[in-house]
């Protein structure tokens, strides 16, 4: 992948073994392994490409990414589940992924293996998949091996992932990995069932259990005692929990707290907690910040053989809390059947299912079993569903990332999942017969085995409209293609997305490639642009003759503020050449970080007290200090270079990146000495600022009007607005924001933020990772199966809540929408009145006819009628206006009242009604869809 100007790389010094492991990283490629894309770019000297990984870095952080980039992972089994895991790991940016699967691709694999094509049937799954996976991320060495699994092969990896693997293989691999410090993830899916197991060794070290930002609070008091009690400012609850560890900074008086390490606390209340013995410390005076510290967490894992006998399980659906233990035995019974027969139970075959039930009873001797659940697992043993693979594969890949990075709490140790609500609600045995679910040598056989052939035809006839082809959209399209949605002669899937592709999209949106960057997310769509003005341009154009007239009509002091900004832009601050831009930036620096602070301290000196006798600069109000400009200070020069270039861009003047030349120019800039101004009012709170009312200075306004040049004095003059673009490191936007914010932080003795964190805040970036995206979309597409079948029971549908960091997966039933009633008619927010505006004679309905229609057809007297914010009719309307409107067509009334023409694309209007019933009681009714074309 070539380095794009949009990317920013941070070099990582050295490499370190994964958390919790003392094993040195070993090469992932054995002699029989053929690399697909040569040496990975993160091989010897790891680099984090922040342009590519930016959204994921906000999830994992740099340290976790460094550990991932030293990790070699083996993925064994390249059916739909295996390729899902591998895809997420390659996108995530581990050092290498080695694919292992000695089996040839079959027609059934095409049900969910999205990197196999029809022409690949008969080829090695791993070798056919390899080049398409390798395309996703050239920083990851993707390779394949034909070697059988052996101790020699396994010993070269930090993590081994087994998918669709026989139990006997799982057991010996589990024994070897556990005894050699290799992390193991076992995953499997069968139709609507999924299974996941993790073994990360005897002592897995988790450096950050939840990924949340450490909490902090401001201290208002610390007592001397054993234990000492800390009180925080009552502006917000501290949010700490008993057992948390904290550190202190900026405490005055009891300064020993600033020097001690993390201290365990016990919460006493929402604003108080206790710490250790403070009786020997100095007396607390004021100030202080307390910050939560993430402490390493040690987790012990059992090896697979022991965990099968004594399982620890993560419950995902508390409505099915008993199922994980049942499925734990059922999967073992299924594996016994597979070993004895060398094949899976046939779809809906009663004899095979009965045998699996019998084998499960042998495994779970004495345990109470749900035989119907076991039978269903047997019925679906040949099922292969892309949405289930997406969900389990997303979780499995996230567990691999936890294993190699030490970031987030891993699953301990079993997770079982089922989505049997997707099956028909009624007449299941009639609809799902052995004949309906038999294989047809089709790419959808894995799905037909679960739902039958009839549903496959329904899926093909669907017409779906997808808005957005971003990370979620790409995953949706993948799943839609795999399940055959809209693939029939009558079906279709339409996609729209007005956005363009950025480099950071490639880390999650796996349908795009580096050569797609800057192109539209949907080919043929017009790129949509959204920008935040970095340097606001006053609303002035010398060609607008009514500018002054419009400006003077603005409310409050806005006319003065606008004209002052225009006067600065066109007269006092207008540059003629690059040195003028540097001089402006230098003076701007002094105004922002020196003069304004000095004026503030002139109004409110450091020792000033309030009327209550407390220091003004205390609690949340930090006392600032002015900065002294130094052209040799890199941060000061960063600000001037960025500000000068942005200022120059807005005037169409060529800028410069020559820092030495800028520094030389600065030595000749004359900055007027600061003198505090008398009578300057500085508001001390937001409430005071909002309640303040400033008078308009008419004399100053006239002075400004006279000083503005006429349009004739500005021939050919233009100013250029600047739209904020966070991902272009050549445009000075983030350079300016980082420098400006860190200078302000220095004014207040706040620790500076790096470029990465500043981009998160300024760009309003939402952290994202491919694993969660895949899992969420998998669950969404399971709901799609229910919709297509026409499920009517609300209990069949599921809301899902995921936090893979904790980890937490929860499901709940959606709430029914409120039901309303008028007369004997029940309605919800999904209902509406359908009214045809055009009459049989071709004439449109008038207001009189509209009112009469509801009186006759629905026994409703309309008292008020509106469309959007436009009131079309009300009972208290003046009689003359009512007579005028009664015989007008409805669309004519809408056009006149709203003062907007109805476009030809408008097919219907929405009206809201207030009505009375026969007893003159006010009642709620649905809205009206009034069709006009």
N, C-alpha and C positions, 0 to 999 in steps of 0.2 A: 504494500500500500504506500503510495507516494505521499510524502509529507505535504499537506496542503497549507496555504497561507492562513487558513482558518484555524489551524491547530496550534496548540502550545504544548511543548513537551517539557517535562521536568525530569531531570536525570536522577536516578536512584543510585546511591553509593552502595556498592557491594550487594550481597544477597544473603538471605538468612533462611534457615529451615523453617518449615511451618510451625505454628504455635503448638506446643504440647508434644513436640517430637524432637529427639536429639539426632535423628538420622540426617545425614547430609543429602542434599538433592542428588539423585542419580540420573543418568541419561535415560530418556524414555524410549530410545530406539534400539532394539536388539538387532543382531546381524541380519535377521530375515525381514526386518521392517523397512518398508519403502516410504520415505518422506514424500509428501505431496507438493509442498511449496518451499522446499529447501530449508535453510537455516531460519529459525524464527527470529524476528527482529528484537525480541526481548531475551535473547539467549545470554551472551556473556555480560553485556552491560545493559541492565534492564532500564527501560524508559517507560514513563507513563504518558501516553498521548492524551493530554487533557482535552484536546479538541474532540477526540473520539469517545473517551470514557467519562466526560464531564458529569452526565446525569447519574451514572453509577458511582462515581467518586463521592457524590453527595450522600449516597446510601452507605458505602463501605468505608470511605476514608482512604488516605494515601497509604497508611501502614498496612492495612488489610490487602490493598491492591499489590503492594510490594511482595507480600507473602504469597499471594496467588500467582504472581509472575515467576516464582521459583518452583512451582508445583507441577509435577507430571501426573496425569490421570489416565487410567485405562478404563475404557467403556467396553464391556463385553456384551454382545447381543445388539444387533442393529436392525431390529424391527421398529415399529412405530415408537415404542417407549424409549428404546436406546438412542434413536436419532434425536428425539426430543431432548434428552439429557445432554447429548453431545453438542447439539446446537446451542443450548443455553450456556454451556461451559466455554465453547469457542467464542461466543459473543462476550462472555464475561471476562475473558483475557487471562486464563491460566497459561503456564509456560507451554505445555504440550498436551494434546489429546491423542491417544492411540486407540484405534478402532479394532475390535476383535470380534469376528464372526465367521466361522468356517463354512456356514451354510449358504447355499445358493438362494437367490431371491425367488419367491413364488408369487403367483397371482394374489394369494391372500394377503401378502405383505403390502400390497398397494392400497389397502384399506386405510392405512394411517402412516405409512413410511413415505413422507413427502419428498424425499430425495431419491426415490426409485421411480423409474419410468417403465412403461410396458416393454421397451426393448431391453431392459435390464434383467428380465425374468430369465433365470438360469445362471446369471453371473453371481460372483461373490457379493454378498450384501455390503460388506465393509469396503471392498474395492470400488464398487459402483457408487457408494455414498461419498467416498473420500474427497474427490475433487469439488463437489458441491458444498461440502462443509468447509473445506479449506478456503473457499472464496469469501467466507463470512468475515475473516479477520486474519490478515497476514502477520499479525504479531504473535499468533499462536501456531506452533508447529503441529500440523495434523498429519497423522500417518496411520498405516494399517499393518496388521501382522496376520500371517497364516499359521503361526505357531499355535499348537494346543496350549491351553492354560497349564502352566507349570510353576513350580516354586522359583525357578530361575527367572522366568518372565515376570512374575508378580513382584519380585524383589527390587525391580527397577522403578517402582512407582510409589508416590506418596499416598495416592487414593486409588482404590479399585471399585468400580461400579459394575455389579452384575444385574443384567435384566433378562427376563425370560429364561432363567437358569434352572437346571434340575436341582432338587434339594440336596442330593449327594454332593454335587459340585459346590453348592453354597456352603456346606458344612466343612469340607476340607479347606476351601479357600478361607473361610472364616477362621478356622484354627490357625492357619499359617499367618494370615494378616494380623490377628490379635497378638500372636507371639513375636512378631517382627516389627511392631509399631507402625503398621500400615493401616490407614483408615479404610473402612469397608462400608459401602452402601449397597443394599440389595433392594431391587424394585421389581414389581411385576404387576401386570393388569390382565384381567380376564373379563371381557365385556364391560359391564357396569361396576365391576369390582376392582379395587386396587389395594396394593400391599407395599409397605415401605419399612425397611429395617436399617438402623445405623449402629455401627460399632467403631468408636473413635479411640479405643484403647483404655488402659487402666487409669490414666490420669490425663484427661483432656483439659487444657487450660483455656478458659474463655476470658478474653480481655475486656469485652464489652457485651454484657448479657442482653441488652435490649436496643442498643443503637440510638437511644434518646440523647438529646443534648443535656449535659449536666445542669442540674438546677442551681440557682444562686439566689441569694437574698441579701438585703442590707441590714446590718446589725444596728440596733438602737441601745442595747444594754447587755452587759455580761456581768454576772455576780461572782464574787469570790466565795468558794465553798467546795465541798466534796459531796455531790458533784456540783460544778458550776452550771448556772442556767443562762441560756442565751435567749434574748428577746429580739425579734425582728420587727422592722417597721410594719405597721398595721395596714399599709396600702394594699398588700396582697399576701395570701397565705404562702408559707415557705415551700410546701409541697413535699417535704422530706418524709421518710419513713424510718421507723425504729430499725436499727441495724445498718443504716447508711453511714458512709464515712464522708467527712467534710474537712476542708482546710480553710484557714482564715487569712485575709490580707487587709492591709490599710487600717488595722485596729490601732487606735491611739491610746496610750496608757498601758493597757494590758498587752504589751507588744510581744510577750512570750508566745502568744497565740499565732503570730505571724511566722514564727520560726519552727513551730512544731509540725510534725507530719500529719497524715490523715488521722482524724479522730472519729471513733465510733460514737453515734448519738442515740439518744432515746427521746422520742417525740413526746412532749407534754401537752401540746395543744397546737392549733393552726398557726400560731405565731411564736411558739416557744419550744425549746428542746434543751436537754441536758447533755453536758460533755463530761470529761474526766475531772480530776482534782485541779481546781484553779486557786486554791487557798494560798499558795505561795507566790502567785503572780502579782504583778503590779495592779494598781487600781485602774479600772476602765474609765477612760475619759470620754471618748466619742468615736463614731465612725466604725468602719469595718464592713467587709464583704465576706460572706460565707458561701463556699462553693462545694457542691457535691463532687466526690471523687469516685470514679469507676474502679472497683477493686477486682483483681483476678478471681475467677471462680473455677474450682476444680470439680470435674465430673468423672465418675467412674462408669465405664461401660462393661457389660458382660459380653463374652464372646457369643456368637450365634448359637452354638450348641447348648450353652447354659441358658441363654435368653429364651430358647424355645420351651424349656421346661419351666422356667420361672419368668414369664413375660412381664415387662412393664409397658403399658400401652397409653398412647395419647388419644383421648376421646375427641372426635371431631364434631359429633352430632349428639347432643345430650338427649335428644328424643329417641336415639337408638343406642343408649349407653350399654345395653347388654350385647350388642352385636360384635364388637371387637373380639371378645373372648370366644364367641361362637365361630367367627371367621378364622381365628387363629388355629382352631382344630380343623375346620373345613379345608383350609389350604393344605394342611398336612395330609388329609385324606385324599385330596386331589392329586398331590404329588405321588402318593402310593399308587393311585390308579395309573398315572403316567408311567411310573417305573414298571408296573406289571404288564401294561399293554403296549407301551412304546408309542402311544398316541393319546390325544385328549378325548374326553367324552364327546360323543356326537351331539349336535344341537337338538335339544328337545327329545333326546332318546331316553325313554323311561327306564330301560334296563341299565344303561350306563349310569344314569343318575342314582338309581337304587344301589348300585355297587359302590358309588362314591359315598353315599350315606352310610353304608355298612362299614366301609374302611374308616370313615371318620369316627364311627362309634368305637372301633378298635383302638384308634389313637387316643380318644378322649374317654377312656373306660371310666364309667361311673358319673361322667359329667352329663348334665341335662342339655340336650341339643335342640335347636330349632331345625327340624328336619327339612322344612320347606325352604329355609335359607340355604342349607347345604345343597339341596336339589337345584336351586336356582343358580348357584355357583357352577354346578356340574353342567347345567343346560348351556351356560354362557362361556364354557371353558375355551371354545375356539373363537369367541368374540374378540374383536380388536377395534376399539373405538378411538378415534383421534381426540375427542374432547377429554376422555379419561386419561389418555396418555399425556395430554398437555398438562392436566392438573397434577398427576403423580410425577411426571417428568420435571415440571417446574419445581415441585417440592424437593425432588431428589437432587437436582442440580444445586439448589440453594443449600442443601445439607453438605454437598461436596465443598462449596465455597466456605461454609462454616468450618469444615474440617481442616482446610488448608490455611485459613486466615485467623481463626480464633475469634472471629467477629460474630456475635449473636449466639443465642442458646440453641443447641442442637435438639433434635427429637430424641427422647429417651423412652424406649428404643424402637417400639413397634407403632406403626400407624396403619389402620385398616379403614377402607372407604368403600361405600357402596352408594349407588344412585338408582335404586330399584323403583323410585317414584317415576322414572322415565318410561317404565313399561306400561302397557294399556291399563287404564283404570278398571275396565270391566271386560268380561268375557276373554280373559287372558288365555285360557287353555284352548278356546276356540280360534282365536286369532293367531296364536303362536303355536303352530303344530310342527311336527317333524318335517313335513313336506314344505311348509312355508319357510322354514329356517335352514333348509338343506343348502350346501354349497352349490353354486352355479358356475364355478370357474370364472368368476367375475371379480373385478377390483373391489367390489363392495361386499364380498362374502363375509368379511369380519363383522360387518354391520348387519347383514341379513341374518347371521346366526343369532343375533340378539333381538332384532325387531321384526324380522320376516321381510319378504320381498315386497309386500304391499306398501309398507312405509317408505321403502326405497323409491318407489314410483312417485309417492306423494312429495318426497323431498325434491326430486328432480323437477317437479312442476311448480315449485315455489318461485315467487318474484320478491326479491329483497332489495332494499335500498340502504346502502352503507354510507353514512356521513362521517368522513375522516379516515384517512389511510395512514395514520401514524402507527405507533407501537401496537395499540389495541386493534386498530384497523387491520394491520398486517396479519396479526394472529387470527383475527376473525376470518379473513379471506382464506388463510391456510386451512382452517377448520372447515369452512364452507366447501372448499374444493374437495377436501378429503371425504366429507360425508355426502357429497354429491348434490349439495343444495343448488337448485336452479340449473342443474346440468341436463335436464330433459328438454325435449323440443319445445315445450311451452314455458319453460322456466327461464329465469334470468337473475343475475346479481349486478346491480348498478352501483358504482362507487363514485363519490365526489369528494374532493379535497382541494381547497384553493391555496394551500400552503406549499412552500418549496422545501426541498430536501436539504438539510444541513448535515455536516459531518457527524455531529453528535447523534443524529438519528440512526446511524449505522450500528450503534451499540445495542439497539433494541428492535429496530424495524428491519427484520432479517430478509425482507423482500428487496431491499435496496442494496446497491453496491457503490464503491467509491466513485465510479464514473457517473453515477446518477446525481451526485451532489450539485446543488444549485438548480436542478431541474424540478419540474412540478411533481408532487407526490402522486398525482393521478395524471398519466400522460394525456396531453391535450387540454388540461385544465389551465386556466389563467392563474399565474402565481399571485397569491394574496400577500400583501405587505402590511405589517403592523409596526409602527415605530413610536417610540417615546421621544419627544423633542428634548435633546440634550441641552441645546442653547436656544431658549425661547426667542423667537423673532417678534418684535413688537408688531401689532396689527396695522402696518402702515404700507401704503404703496403710493409713490409720487403721482401715479396715474389715477388715483381715486379722488375725484373732486369733492366728494361728500364725506371724506374721512374726518375732518375737523367737526363737521356738523354732527356726525354720528357719535364721535368721541365725547363731545360736550354734553350729550344726552345721557351718558352713563351715570349710574347711581353713585352716591357718596364721593369718595376721593379718587375714584377710578379715573376720571378725566386727567387729574394731575399726575397720577402714576403712569398712565399710558404716554402722555406727552413728554414726561421726563425721560422715559425709556427711549422714545423716538428721538428726542434731542441728543441723548448720549450716543445713540447708534449713528446718527447722521451728522453730528457736529462735534461734540466734545471728545468722544472716544473713537471717532472714525479713523481707521488707519489708512495710510497711503502706501506703505511698504512693509516688508517683513520686520525690520527693526521696531516699527511702531507697535506691531503685535506683541513682540517680546516685552517692550516697555509697558504696554497695557497689562500683560500677564503678571509682571513684577509688581506693579501698583495694586493689582487685584489681590495678589498674595498678601501684601502688607495690609490692605483693608480688611481682608477676611480673618487673618490669623495673628495680626498684631494690633492694628488700630481699633477694631471693633471690640477686642478683648480688653484693651486699655480703657476704652470708654465705659465698658461694663463694670470694670473694677473701680473706675472713678465714681460711678453712680452707687455701686455696692462694694465698698472696700472689704478686704478679707476679714477684718475683725468686727464688722458691723453686726449689730444685734437687732432682733425684731422687737415689736412692742411688748412681747411676752418675756423678753430677756434671753431668748435662745439665739444662737448664732445664725445669721441669715444663711451662710454657706455651711449647711449641715444636712444630715439625712440624705435624701436623694439629690440635693443640689451640691455638686462638686464645685469647688473654687477653681477657676481656670487660671492659666498664666499665659502671657503673650509670648510668641515665638520671635526669635531674632533671625532675620533672613541671612542665609549663608549660601552663596552660589556653589560652594564646594560640597554642600550637603546633598547627597543623591536624591533624597525625598523632595527637597525644595526644588531641585533642578527638574525632577520628574514632573512636578506640578507646572512649572513655567513652560517647559517644552510642550506638554500636552495642551495646556490652556492656550498658549500662543498659536499652536497649529490649528486648534478648533476655531479660535477667533479669526485666524486667517482664512480658513475654509468658508466661514460665513460671509466673507467679503470677496471671495474669489481670488485671494492672494496666495501665491505659492509659499508653502511652509518649508521647514528644514528639520532634519533629524540629527544634525551635527551638534552634539551636546557641548563640545568644546567651543564652537563658534557662538552658541547661545550664551554660554558662561561668560565669554568675552564681551558680548553685547551688554550683558547685565551689569558689568563693571562701569558702564557709562550711563546707566539709567539713574536719573535723579529722582529720588522719592522725597516728597515734602515731609518735614518733621511733624510728628503727631502733636497736636494740642487738643486737650479735652474740651468738649463743647458744653456750654451751660444750657440748661433747660431741655436737655434731651430726655424724653420719657421712654423708659424701658419697661415693658409689661412683665410682671414676675410670674404670671400663670396664664394658661390658655383661656380660663374664664375671664380674666381681666382684659385680655386681648379682644375677646369676642364682644364684651360689653362696652369697650371703648368706642367713642364716636368722635372722629376727627372732623374739624371744620375745613371747608374747602377754601384755600387761599386764592381769592380771585386775582389779586395782584400778581402772584407768581404764575398763575395760569395765563394771564395776558402776556407776561414776559416771555413765557415759553412759546406761545403762539407767534410772537414777533420774531423769535430766534430761529424758527424752523425755515429751512430753505424752500423755495417754491419748486414745483416740478420742473420748471424751465432751467433751474440751476443744477439739476441732477440728470443731465442727458445720458442715457444708457446705463444709469446706476442700477445695480441689482444686489440684493442680499440673498443668501442661499440657506434655507433651513437645513438642519442636521437631524436626521432620524437616528435614534439610538440603536446600535447593533452590537450586542455583547460578544458575539462569537468571532468577530474580525479583530485580530490582535494588531492590525496595521493601521487602524483608523483613529487611535488615541482616545477612544471613548472610555474603555476600561482603565487605561493609564490615568486619565483625568480623575475618574471616580475613586480609584485606589489611593492616589496621592491626596486628593481633597479630603477623603474620609479619614485617612490616617493622620493628616495634619491636624484636623479637628480633634481626633482622639488624643494627639499629643498635647493639645491645649488643655485637655482635662485629665491628663495622666491615665488614659485608658489604653490598654495594650493594643497594638496595631493588629489589623486583619490582613491576611495574605490575599493575593489576587483571586484565588479559588473561592474563598468565602465571600469576598466582595462581589464576585460575579453572581453567586447564588442569591444574594440579597438584591442587588441592583437589577438583575435580570429576571427576578421573580421566578426562578427556576424551580420546578417541581422535581425532587429526586425520584429516580426511576431505575428499575433493573429488569432485565428480560425474564427472570424466573417468576417474579410476581405477575408480570403481564401474561405469561403463558398460562399460569395457574388460574388467574381470574377469567381469562377468555375460555379456558376449558370448562369451567363451571357455567359460564353464560351459555355455551353451546349445548350443554346438557339441558338447560331450560328450553332451548330451541326445539329439541326432540318432543317436549311436552306440548309446545305450542302447535307444532305441525300435526300432532295426533289429535289436538283439540281437547286436551285435558280440561275438565270443568271444576274439579275439586280444588279449592284453595290450598288444601293440605298437601297436594301433589307438588306444588311449587316451593322453591327454596330461596330465601335471602342468604347470602354467604358473607362472612366477615373473616378477613385474613390478616394476620400479622406474623409473617414468617420469621421475624427476628426473635419472638418470644419463646417458642413458636405458639401460635394460636390459630386454630381453624374452627369456626363456629357456624352453625346453620340455624335458621329459624323460618317459620312460616310467615308469609306476608299477611299483613292485616287487611281485613275486608274494608272496602270504602264505605263511608256512612250511607245509609239508605234513608231516603225521604219519601213523603207521600202527599199527594193531593187527591181528594176524593178516595177512590179505591186504587189509584194508580201509584205503584211504587217506582222510584227512580233513583239513580245515582249520578255522580258527576260524569259518568260515561254515556249517559243518555242525552237526547236532544229532541226538539220538535223539528221535523222536516217539512218545510213549506216551499212549494214551487211558485216562484214569483210570476212566471209567465202563465197567463190564463189560456184555456183552449182556443180563444179567439185571437191569440197572439199578442194581446195587450197585457201590460204589466199590472200587477195588483196595486191598488191605491191604498193609502193609509186607512180610509174608511172600510174598504174590503178586508184589509188585514185585521182590523179590530173585530169586524163582524165574523170573520173566519174563526177566531179563537172563541168568540162567544157561542157560536153555533156548534163547532166541532168538539170543543173541550170544556164548555161551560165556564170559561174564564173571562173575567172582565179586566182588560189591561188598564192599569192606572198610570204606569210609566213605561216608556220604551226608549232604549238607548242603543247606540252603536259606537263601541269604543268609548271615547270621552264626549261624544256628541249626543245631546238629549233631543230625540226626535219627536217625542209626544209625552205630555203629562196632563193629568186631570186639572191641574191648576194653571195651565197655559192660558194666556189671554184669548178671549173668544175670537177676536179678529184673526189672530195668528192660527188658531185652530181651524177656522173656516177656510183659510187659505191652504192649509196643508191637507185637509181631509180628502181632497180629490186629486192630490198630486201622487204620481207613482213613487214607490218607496225609494228607488235609487235616486230619483231627483231630489227628494228630501235629504237623503244622506249627503249628496254632493253639495247642496246649498248650505246645510248646517255645518258640515266639516270644512267647507271651502276647498275641497280636494276632488279632483276628477277621479273616477274609477277607471283603472287601466283595463285594457282588453283581456289581460291575463286573469282578472278577478272573475271567478266562476260563481262564488257564493259570498254572502255577508253573514256575519254573526250578530244577532240581536240579543240583548238582555231584557228581561221582562220583570215588572212588578205587577202582581195580579191579585184580584179579590175573587173569592168563590161565591156561590149562590147566597151565602149568609152574610156577605160583605166582609168576611174575615180575610186579612192579608195572608197570603200563602206563598211558599217558595216553589218555583217551578224550574225545569231545565231551560237552557238557552235555546235559541232558535237558529237553525241553519237555513238561511233564505237563499235558495238557488236562483240565479238570474240568467245563467247560460247553460 
